[in-house]
Amino acid sequence: MQAMENTRDTVSVAHDWVYRRLRTRIMYGDLAPGEPLTLRGIGKQYDVSMTPAREAVRRLVAEGALTMSLSGRVSTPELSNERIEELAALRALIEVELATRALPRAHLALIERLQSINTSVAEAVAHRNAVSYIQTNLEFHRTLYLRAQAPAMLAMMETVWLQMGPTMRALYGRLRQTEPPRYHRLIIAALRAGDEPGLRLAVRSDVTQGLRMLAT
């Protein structure tokens, strides 16, 4: 009995490890839209058996991070224009609310941290590193939203980010950015001034402008 429990624990740890690694790669755009994945390939890449690979995939499919066809083919999402618009609208609603809730707790240390992260965003842009850009961009937003002290909203937001990771990579390639998002500077300025209307406008513009370009 003890041996069986140890085996289950080992499989559970392996499943969680593979899930988190894949989840991170998808959220940060390390995988392109429509990229196929196989259990055998996942198992080989992460040196695990088929069981933890299968459980990780099932969990990610349930979160919308991966899609599974009726034939069992697994791939990253290829979002329709309607889906992009829907997710952009969700970002505008939830992220504006998170930023508004964070504003009263936006102390100087937070603002300085956001400025530091934005420097990393600029470095990623300068080096044309799409994955680093997406990672630091999301870090900028997550750092602000943590101050909202609204974990349920933040969890919902991360699910949206997860579904959009591959699409964000496609967007980055289309925009060919040469400088960091200008709305980040407006977000920081609004936080410093305690300007709620300015903050709401800057966040809404930042999270929707680029995404809607994909749907045109």
KAURMO-V570922 format. One record per residue. N is the residue number from 1. RES is the residue in one letter. SS is DSSP state (alpha for helix, beta for strand, coil for the rest). Layout:
N|RES|SS + N|RES|SS
//
This chain:
1|M|coil + 2|Q|alpha + 3|A|alpha + 4|M|alpha + 5|E|alpha + 6|N|alpha + 7|T|alpha + 8|R|alpha + 9|D|alpha + 10|T|alpha + 11|V|alpha + 12|S|alpha + 13|V|alpha + 14|A|alpha + 15|H|alpha + 16|D|alpha + 17|W|alpha + 18|V|alpha + 19|Y|alpha + 20|R|alpha + 21|R|alpha + 22|L|alpha + 23|R|alpha + 24|T|alpha + 25|R|alpha + 26|I|alpha + 27|M|alpha + 28|Y|coil + 29|G|coil + 30|D|coil + 31|L|coil + 32|A|coil + 33|P|coil + 34|G|coil + 35|E|coil + 36|P|beta + 37|L|beta + 38|T|coil + 39|L|alpha + 40|R|alpha + 41|G|alpha + 42|I|alpha + 43|G|alpha + 44|K|alpha + 45|Q|alpha + 46|Y|alpha + 47|D|coil + 48|V|coil + 49|S|coil + 50|M|alpha + 51|T|alpha + 52|P|alpha + 53|A|alpha + 54|R|alpha + 55|E|alpha + 56|A|alpha + 57|V|alpha + 58|R|alpha + 59|R|alpha + 60|L|alpha + 61|V|alpha + 62|A|alpha + 63|E|coil + 64|G|coil + 65|A|coil + 66|L|beta + 67|T|beta + 68|M|beta + 69|S|coil + 70|L|coil + 71|S|coil + 72|G|coil + 73|R|coil + 74|V|beta + 75|S|beta + 76|T|beta + 77|P|coil + 78|E|coil + 79|L|coil + 80|S|coil + 81|N|alpha + 82|E|alpha + 83|R|alpha + 84|I|alpha + 85|E|alpha + 86|E|alpha + 87|L|alpha + 88|A|alpha + 89|A|alpha + 90|L|alpha + 91|R|alpha + 92|A|alpha + 93|L|alpha + 94|I|alpha + 95|E|alpha + 96|V|alpha + 97|E|alpha + 98|L|alpha + 99|A|alpha + 100|T|alpha + 101|R|alpha + 102|A|alpha + 103|L|alpha + 104|P|coil + 105|R|coil + 106|A|coil + 107|H|coil + 108|L|alpha + 109|A|alpha + 110|L|alpha + 111|I|alpha + 112|E|alpha + 113|R|alpha + 114|L|alpha + 115|Q|alpha + 116|S|alpha + 117|I|alpha + 118|N|alpha + 119|T|alpha + 120|S|alpha + 121|V|alpha + 122|A|alpha + 123|E|alpha + 124|A|alpha + 125|V|alpha + 126|A|alpha + 127|H|coil + 128|R|coil + 129|N|coil + 130|A|alpha + 131|V|alpha + 132|S|alpha + 133|Y|alpha + 134|I|alpha + 135|Q|alpha + 136|T|alpha + 137|N|alpha + 138|L|alpha + 139|E|alpha + 140|F|alpha + 141|H|alpha + 142|R|alpha + 143|T|alpha + 144|L|alpha + 145|Y|alpha + 146|L|alpha + 147|R|coil + 148|A|coil + 149|Q|coil + 150|A|coil + 151|P|alpha + 152|A|alpha + 153|M|alpha + 154|L|alpha + 155|A|alpha + 156|M|alpha + 157|M|alpha + 158|E|alpha + 159|T|alpha + 160|V|alpha + 161|W|alpha + 162|L|alpha + 163|Q|alpha + 164|M|alpha + 165|G|alpha + 166|P|alpha + 167|T|alpha + 168|M|alpha + 169|R|alpha + 170|A|alpha + 171|L|alpha + 172|Y|alpha + 173|G|alpha + 174|R|alpha + 175|L|alpha + 176|R|coil + 177|Q|coil + 178|T|coil + 179|E|coil + 180|P|coil + 181|P|coil + 182|R|alpha + 183|Y|alpha + 184|H|alpha + 185|R|alpha + 186|L|alpha + 187|I|alpha + 188|I|alpha + 189|A|alpha + 190|A|alpha + 191|L|alpha + 192|R|alpha + 193|A|alpha + 194|G|coil + 195|D|coil + 196|E|alpha + 197|P|alpha + 198|G|alpha + 199|L|alpha + 200|R|alpha + 201|L|alpha + 202|A|alpha + 203|V|alpha + 204|R|alpha + 205|S|alpha + 206|D|alpha + 207|V|alpha + 208|T|alpha + 209|Q|alpha + 210|G|alpha + 211|L|alpha + 212|R|alpha + 213|M|alpha + 214|L|alpha + 215|A|coil + 216|T|coil
//
